[in-house]
Amino acid sequence: MNIRDFFIEKPVEFFRSQLILKDKFIRWFLFIAIVLCLTVVGMLAFNLRPAAFVVPVEYTSGIGFTRLGDWKLIYSYGLFSLLVTIGNIALAITSFDKSRISSFFLLISAILINILTIVVLSTLLGQLG
């Protein structure tokens, strides 16, 4: 086995063999979850600039901004979104054989978490700019 087989052909073969990718309904939700996660990462990559002052990091709806910190802490929202999306997709792939509805709910939760992360990031980035 050469390196190309191990790193390229085996993973592609593994994903093509998954039943979850044959279901069009689930595939749309999988696509939406990935696009929203990439949107969160893109918002951070293109809109967040280094700041020499403390920035709002945490927002509470009743009070407003409750915690100030270094500008790098805002990247934790992107990391959270990425980890939740990857984790939920992995769980959806493994649970699809046993329960299609659980895969659906895992993908829906990834979509909702990404939407809420986009809302929070747009609020935080709006305060910076």
N, CA, C and O of each residue as an XYZ file, in Angstrom:
516
protein
N       0.850     -1.172      0.000
C       0.000      0.000      0.000
C       0.901      1.241      0.000
O       1.804      1.371      0.826
N       0.636      2.133     -0.929
C       1.428      3.354     -0.984
C       0.705      4.490     -0.263
O      -0.412      4.322      0.227
N       1.350      5.625     -0.209
C       0.811      6.770      0.537
C      -0.471      7.277     -0.100
O      -1.400      7.654      0.615
N      -0.546      7.298     -1.413
C      -1.739      7.800     -2.103
C      -2.966      6.949     -1.774
O      -4.057      7.482     -1.574
N      -2.790      5.638     -1.718
C      -3.903      4.759     -1.363
C      -4.384      5.021      0.057
O      -5.586      5.062      0.323
N      -3.429      5.197      0.966
C      -3.780      5.349      2.368
C      -4.446      6.688      2.665
O      -5.418      6.742      3.419
N      -3.932      7.771      2.079
C      -4.431      9.101      2.436
C      -5.497      9.640      1.493
O      -6.233     10.549      1.877
N      -5.610      9.122      0.288
C      -6.578      9.680     -0.657
C      -7.662      8.671     -1.025
O      -8.850      8.951     -0.864
N      -7.264      7.517     -1.511
C      -8.252      6.588     -2.041
C      -9.049      5.872     -0.959
O     -10.247      5.651     -1.134
N      -8.428      5.509      0.139
C      -9.154      4.839      1.224
C     -10.199      5.750      1.865
O     -11.335      5.311      2.045
N      -9.869      7.013      2.224
C     -10.923      7.876      2.779
C     -12.056      8.161      1.797
O     -13.219      8.204      2.196
N     -11.730      8.355      0.517
C     -12.781      8.596     -0.479
C     -13.665      7.368     -0.611
O     -14.886      7.480     -0.715
N     -13.050      6.206     -0.606
C     -13.798      4.953     -0.677
C     -14.679      4.771      0.556
O     -15.809      4.293      0.452
N     -14.155      5.155      1.728
C     -14.926      5.050      2.964
C     -16.158      5.942      2.923
O     -17.248      5.498      3.284
N     -16.006      7.201      2.488
C     -17.145      8.115      2.459
C     -18.159      7.743      1.388
O     -19.357      7.942      1.585
N     -17.714      7.218      0.281
C     -18.658      6.785     -0.753
C     -19.475      5.587     -0.308
O     -20.592      5.393     -0.785
N     -18.943      4.789      0.590
C     -19.665      3.596      1.038
C     -20.683      3.906      2.131
O     -21.466      3.027      2.493
N     -20.698      5.111      2.664
C     -21.620      5.459      3.739
C     -23.049      5.595      3.216
O     -23.288      6.217      2.181
N     -23.989      5.006      3.943
C     -25.386      5.064      3.542
C     -25.975      6.466      3.687
O     -26.913      6.821      2.973
N     -25.433      7.257      4.599
C     -25.975      8.592      4.843
C     -25.831      9.482      3.609
O     -26.650     10.376      3.399
N     -24.818      9.253      2.803
C     -24.615     10.069      1.608
C     -25.526      9.662      0.456
O     -25.603     10.365     -0.552
N     -26.204      8.552      0.595
C     -27.143      8.111     -0.445
C     -28.550      8.670     -0.213
O     -29.396      8.609     -1.105
N     -28.796      9.206      0.964
C     -30.093      9.787      1.305
C     -30.076     11.279      0.952
O     -29.343     12.058      1.561
N     -30.886     11.667     -0.030
C     -30.863     13.066     -0.502
C     -31.319     14.054      0.566
O     -30.757     15.143      0.683
N     -32.319     13.686      1.337
C     -32.856     14.568      2.369
C     -31.791     14.883      3.419
O     -31.570     16.046      3.759
N     -31.146     13.862      3.918
C     -30.090     14.040      4.923
C     -28.884     14.749      4.319
O     -28.230     15.548      4.991
N     -28.589     14.463      3.061
C     -27.431     15.072      2.406
C     -27.573     16.591      2.338
O     -26.577     17.303      2.465
N     -28.791     17.102      2.141
C     -29.005     18.556      2.126
C     -28.689     19.171      3.482
O     -28.044     20.217      3.554
N     -29.135     18.534      4.547
C     -28.852     19.055      5.883
C     -27.365     18.965      6.207
O     -26.823     19.838      6.884
N     -26.713     17.927      5.733
C     -25.269     17.804      5.901
C     -24.555     18.944      5.178
O     -23.624     19.539      5.722
N     -24.978     19.242      3.978
C     -24.396     20.333      3.194
C     -24.610     21.686      3.879
O     -23.694     22.505      3.943
N     -25.815     21.914      4.387
C     -26.125     23.185      5.058
C     -25.281     23.347      6.326
O     -24.786     24.440      6.601
N     -25.115     22.275      7.093
C     -24.306     22.342      8.311
C     -22.856     22.687      7.982
O     -22.235     23.491      8.678
N     -22.322     22.089      6.934
C     -20.937     22.367      6.549
C     -20.791     23.795      6.044
O     -19.817     24.469      6.378
N     -21.747     24.267      5.244
C     -21.677     25.639      4.723
C     -21.767     26.659      5.861
O     -21.039     27.651      5.858
N     -22.648     26.425      6.825
C     -22.759     27.354      7.947
C     -21.500     27.358      8.805
O     -21.085     28.410      9.290
N     -20.894     26.205      8.995
C     -19.639     26.146      9.752
C     -18.538     26.900      9.014
O     -17.755     27.619      9.635
N     -18.472     26.743      7.702
C     -17.483     27.482      6.916
C     -17.774     28.987      6.941
O     -16.852     29.798      6.857
N     -19.042     29.357      7.054
C     -19.409     30.769      7.181
C     -18.876     31.346      8.494
O     -18.363     32.464      8.521
N     -18.998     30.590      9.568
C     -18.471     31.043     10.862
C     -16.961     31.229     10.779
O     -16.432     32.248     11.223
N     -16.274     30.252     10.214
C     -14.820     30.343     10.086
C     -14.441     31.507      9.168
O     -13.470     32.213      9.436
N     -15.195     31.711      8.096
C     -14.931     32.825      7.189
C     -15.159     34.172      7.841
O     -14.400     35.113      7.609
N     -16.207     34.273      8.661
C     -16.450     35.529      9.381
C     -15.269     35.868     10.284
O     -14.850     37.022     10.368
N     -14.749     34.871     10.943
C     -13.603     35.113     11.819
C     -12.350     35.442     11.023
O     -11.588     36.335     11.394
N     -12.140     34.726      9.938
C     -10.915     34.927      9.159
C     -10.876     36.293      8.480
O      -9.815     36.912      8.397
N     -12.022     36.769      7.994
C     -12.022     37.997      7.210
C     -12.412     39.248      7.993
O     -12.117     40.357      7.550
N     -13.064     39.101      9.141
C     -13.542     40.276      9.866
C     -12.824     40.564     11.170
O     -12.902     41.686     11.670
N     -12.130     39.594     11.735
C     -11.483     39.798     13.027
C     -10.051     40.271     12.825
O      -9.242     39.596     12.188
N      -9.756     41.430     13.372
C      -8.427     42.036     13.268
C      -7.836     42.185     14.660
O      -8.576     42.339     15.632
N      -6.521     42.142     14.769
C      -5.894     42.326     16.083
C      -6.247     43.693     16.677
O      -6.301     44.701     15.973
N      -6.480     43.698     17.966
C      -6.811     44.939     18.667
C      -5.884     45.070     19.870
O      -5.555     44.083     20.529
N      -5.475     46.288     20.141
C      -4.571     46.548     21.259
C      -5.332     46.782     22.555
O      -4.717     47.030     23.591
N      -6.644     46.709     22.517
C      -7.457     46.959     23.691
C      -8.338     45.743     23.961
O      -8.456     44.848     23.124
N      -8.953     45.725     25.139
C      -9.842     44.615     25.466
C     -11.128     44.754     24.664
O     -11.598     45.861     24.399
N     -11.676     43.628     24.290
C     -12.876     43.607     23.460
C     -13.955     42.808     24.171
O     -13.644     41.978     25.025
N     -15.226     43.044     23.832
C     -16.288     42.230     24.428
C     -16.183     40.788     23.929
O     -16.048     40.547     22.730
N     -16.245     39.850     24.845
C     -16.079     38.443     24.499
C     -17.347     37.650     24.767
O     -17.624     36.683     24.057
N     -18.114     38.028     25.759
C     -19.292     37.270     26.147
C     -20.492     38.207     26.219
O     -20.386     39.321     26.732
N     -21.625     37.756     25.709
C     -22.824     38.579     25.679
C     -23.947     37.850     26.401
O     -24.211     36.678     26.134
N     -24.604     38.547     27.313
C     -25.779     38.023     27.983
C     -26.953     38.903     27.578
O     -26.857     40.130     27.627
N     -28.048     38.290     27.182
C     -29.141     39.047     26.579
C     -29.759     40.069     27.525
O     -30.143     41.152     27.083
N     -29.865     39.760     28.793
C     -30.495     40.702     29.706
C     -29.587     41.832     30.151
O     -30.064     42.920     30.472
N     -28.301     41.594     30.176
C     -27.367     42.560     30.738
C     -26.575     43.279     29.657
O     -26.301     44.472     29.787
N     -26.212     42.592     28.617
C     -25.334     43.137     27.589
C     -24.015     42.385     27.626
O     -23.983     41.191     27.925
N     -22.939     43.074     27.325
C     -21.633     42.437     27.329
C     -21.142     42.303     28.767
O     -21.001     43.294     29.483
N     -20.886     41.073     29.173
C     -20.545     40.817     30.574
C     -19.076     40.556     30.801
O     -18.604     40.668     31.932
N     -18.337     40.210     29.765
C     -16.931     39.889     29.959
C     -16.099     40.524     28.860
O     -16.448     40.450     27.682
N     -15.015     41.137     29.244
C     -14.071     41.701     28.300
C     -12.794     40.878     28.345
O     -12.447     40.311     29.382
N     -12.094     40.815     27.212
C     -10.860     40.047     27.184
C     -10.057     40.340     25.936
O     -10.357     41.271     25.188
N      -9.043     39.541     25.725
C      -8.174     39.679     24.568
C      -8.945     39.327     23.298
O      -9.853     38.497     23.344
N      -8.606     39.932     22.184
C      -9.331     39.728     20.924
C      -9.214     38.296     20.437
O     -10.070     37.841     19.679
N      -8.182     37.572     20.847
C      -7.998     36.192     20.392
C      -9.043     35.238     20.965
O      -9.263     34.158     20.416
N      -9.686     35.627     22.059
C     -10.699     34.774     22.665
C     -11.928     34.597     21.784
O     -12.685     33.643     21.963
N     -12.132     35.494     20.845
C     -13.285     35.378     19.953
C     -13.130     34.176     19.025
O     -14.126     33.644     18.533
N     -11.895     33.743     18.779
C     -11.681     32.551     17.958
C     -12.251     31.291     18.610
O     -12.461     30.289     17.926
N     -12.500     31.325     19.903
C     -13.073     30.150     20.569
C     -14.475     29.845     20.051
O     -14.898     28.689     20.072
N     -15.206     30.864     19.585
C     -16.521     30.619     18.999
C     -16.399     29.808     17.706
O     -17.206     28.913     17.454
N     -15.406     30.117     16.903
C     -15.181     29.361     15.676
C     -14.744     27.939     15.957
O     -15.177     27.005     15.283
N     -13.882     27.773     16.956
C     -13.438     26.436     17.335
C     -14.608     25.614     17.868
O     -14.742     24.433     17.549
N     -15.449     26.241     18.678
C     -16.638     25.567     19.198
C     -17.547     25.121     18.059
O     -18.011     23.980     18.047
N     -17.803     25.998     17.115
C     -18.663     25.675     15.986
C     -18.081     24.537     15.153
O     -18.805     23.634     14.734
N     -16.793     24.583     14.918
C     -16.120     23.546     14.140
C     -16.186     22.190     14.840
O     -16.483     21.176     14.209
N     -15.911     22.174     16.139
C     -15.947     20.918     16.885
C     -17.351     20.330     16.965
O     -17.523     19.118     16.828
N     -18.355     21.174     17.184
C     -19.731     20.690     17.251
C     -20.171     20.138     15.896
O     -20.815     19.091     15.828
N     -19.826     20.839     14.827
C     -20.221     20.380     13.495
C     -19.554     19.056     13.151
O     -20.220     18.130     12.688
N     -18.256     18.956     13.372
C     -17.549     17.706     13.074
C     -18.059     16.570     13.959
O     -18.265     15.453     13.483
N     -18.260     16.853     15.234
C     -18.758     15.827     16.151
C     -20.152     15.347     15.792
O     -20.413     14.144     15.781
N     -21.045     16.277     15.500
C     -22.406     15.883     15.147
C     -22.459     15.144     13.817
O     -23.249     14.212     13.665
N     -21.641     15.537     12.857
C     -21.613     14.815     11.575
C     -21.075     13.405     11.788
O     -21.600     12.449     11.217
N     -20.030     13.268     12.604
C     -19.484     11.928     12.876
C     -20.515     11.055     13.588
O     -20.669      9.879     13.258
N     -21.216     11.626     14.559
C     -22.262     10.862     15.249
C     -23.431     10.533     14.321
O     -24.014      9.453     14.415
N     -23.772     11.459     13.429
C     -24.857     11.204     12.479
C     -24.494     10.081     11.515
O     -25.341      9.258     11.169
N     -23.245     10.046     11.085
C     -22.799      8.980     10.181
C     -22.849      7.631     10.883
O     -23.286      6.642     10.294
N     -22.405      7.582     12.133
C     -22.388      6.297     12.834
C     -23.769      5.837     13.255
O     -24.015      4.633     13.336
N     -24.677      6.764     13.525
C     -26.014      6.353     13.980
C     -27.025      6.195     12.853
O     -28.157      5.781     13.102
N     -26.646      6.513     11.626
C     -27.601      6.459     10.516
C     -28.099      5.042     10.260
O     -29.264      4.850      9.911
N     -27.237      4.056     10.427
C     -27.643      2.669     10.185
C     -28.733      2.215     11.146
O     -29.606      1.432     10.770
N     -28.690      2.700     12.381
C     -29.651      2.268     13.392
C     -30.894      3.147     13.429
O     -32.006      2.648     13.600
N     -30.709      4.456     13.268
C     -31.841      5.365     13.381
C     -31.622      6.581     12.479
O     -30.738      7.403     12.721
N     -32.431      6.672     11.456
C     -32.326      7.800     10.518
C     -32.736      9.101     11.195
O     -32.163     10.155     10.917
N     -33.716      9.034     12.074
C     -34.221     10.238     12.726
C     -33.182     10.832     13.675
O     -33.106     12.053     13.807
N     -32.384      9.997     14.336
C     -31.349     10.537     15.218
C     -30.279     11.269     14.403
O     -29.756     12.292     14.846
N     -29.957     10.758     13.229
C     -29.015     11.459     12.353
C     -29.581     12.797     11.920
O     -28.862     13.795     11.860
N     -30.864     12.815     11.621
C     -31.529     14.051     11.229
C     -31.452     15.082     12.353
O     -31.118     16.241     12.104
N     -31.756     14.677     13.584
C     -31.725     15.605     14.711
C     -30.303     16.071     15.033
O     -30.110     17.219     15.435
N     -29.315     15.203     14.863
C     -27.932     15.631     15.070
C     -27.524     16.695     14.057
O     -26.847     17.660     14.413
N     -27.926     16.531     12.809
C     -27.591     17.524     11.789
C     -28.364     18.818     11.996
O     -27.827     19.905     11.785
N     -29.622     18.706     12.407
C     -30.415     19.909     12.705
C     -29.786     20.677     13.866
O     -29.717     21.905     13.832
N     -29.329     19.964     14.886
C     -28.711     20.664     16.020
C     -27.412     21.343     15.601
O     -27.108     22.435     16.082
N     -26.648     20.724     14.722
C     -25.428     21.376     14.220
C     -25.782     22.645     13.450
O     -25.095     23.659     13.570
N     -26.845     22.589     12.665
C     -27.284     23.766     11.908
C     -27.726     24.882     12.857
O     -27.347     26.039     12.672
N     -28.518     24.543     13.864
C     -28.992     25.558     14.803
C     -27.856     26.171     15.607
O     -27.845     27.381     15.834
N     -26.911     25.363     16.037
C     -25.765     25.890     16.783
C     -24.945     26.817     15.901
O     -24.480     27.859     16.364
N     -24.760     26.455     14.638
C     -24.014     27.327     13.725
C     -24.753     28.636     13.467
O     -24.121     29.687     13.366
N     -26.065     28.591     13.360
C     -26.843     29.820     13.164
C     -26.708     30.728     14.388
O     -26.501     31.933     14.246
N     -26.824     30.158     15.579
C     -26.672     30.962     16.790
C     -25.253     31.513     16.924
O     -25.064     32.632     17.401
N     -24.269     30.742     16.510
C     -22.894     31.230     16.542
C     -22.706     32.387     15.573
O     -21.990     33.341     15.879
N     -23.339     32.314     14.410
C     -23.272     33.419     13.443
C     -23.896     34.679     14.030
O     -23.362     35.774     13.855
N     -25.017     34.535     14.723
C     -25.670     35.696     15.340
C     -24.772     36.310     16.418
O     -24.607     37.529     16.466
N     -24.201     35.482     17.270
C     -23.329     35.993     18.330
C     -22.078     36.643     17.725
O     -21.660     37.713     18.169
N     -21.487     36.007     16.722
C     -20.293     36.580     16.106
C     -20.589     37.898     15.395
O     -19.785     38.829     15.442
N     -21.726     37.973     14.748
C     -22.043     39.238     14.084
C     -22.237     40.357     15.107
O     -21.892     41.508     14.838
N     -22.783     40.029     16.270
C     -22.920     41.014     17.336
C     -21.548     41.423     17.884
O     -21.268     42.608     18.063
N     -20.705     40.429     18.146
C     -19.377     40.743     18.697
C     -18.528     41.492     17.689
O     -17.859     42.463     18.044
N     -18.542     41.063     16.450
C     -17.738     41.732     15.421
C     -18.269     43.124     15.109
O     -17.503     44.015     14.741
N     -19.588     43.315     15.258
C     -20.167     44.643     15.079
C     -19.712     45.607     16.160
O     -19.565     46.801     15.897
N     -19.488     45.119     17.357
C     -18.989     45.961     18.445
C     -17.530     46.350     18.227
O     -17.083     47.402     18.685
N     -16.790     45.490     17.521
C     -15.373     45.781     17.271
C     -15.192     46.787     16.146
O     -14.274     47.606     16.178
N     -16.069     46.723     15.155
C     -15.888     47.552     13.962
C     -16.636     48.801     14.069
O     -16.600     49.622     13.153
